[in-house]
Amino acid sequence: MIPPREKQGGCLCGRVRYGLTQEPMFVQACHCRDCQRISGSAFVINMWVEEAIVMMLNESPIAYTHVAGSGRKHEVFMCAKCGTAVWSKYHASLGNDLMVRASTLDNPDEVEPMAHIFTRSKQKWLEITDHKPQFAGFYRLYDLWPRSSIDRFSKLKQQAKGSESL
């Protein structure tokens, strides 16, 4: 079943289109230098989702791989034609999860960050006034995420551990 229009998104040229079959586990505004460079903006709003809830509606994005600040691999998935970054996969995470760029949704106004991360590198002119939790670096998921999201993420971790033994 194709996700409703309000849960669909894509790149600037329309070549890459996707839909989300569930709500994100968590939404965060990332102010790290990598996100600033990738987006050409002051920060990125990432929706943390399971890979399995991303349904491709036409062409899949291509991956560009670099080393993240964690020292681990970071894949940025973008349209091969227009270059729009639609999501990332951080290999510091244990599960089959993605960070979908909220700005690529057809209706990004519906997505609001639940926290701000890596504020130690936020732009000096930017004043965060939304009263959401702020972290100089990252945070402990179990201290911040809703219980239902923790349960979903725990399933991903268990699936990842099971696939390692194969």
Buried (B, 14 or more C-beta within 10 A) or exposed (E): EEBEEEBBBBBEEEBBBBBBBEBBBBBBBBBBEBBBEBBEEEBBBBBBBBEEBBBEEEBBBBEBEEEBBEEEEBBBBBBEBEEBBBBBBBBEBBBBBBBBBBBBBEEBEEBEBBBBBBBEBBEEEEEBEEEBEBBEEBBEBEEBBEEEBBEBBEEBBEBBEEEEEE
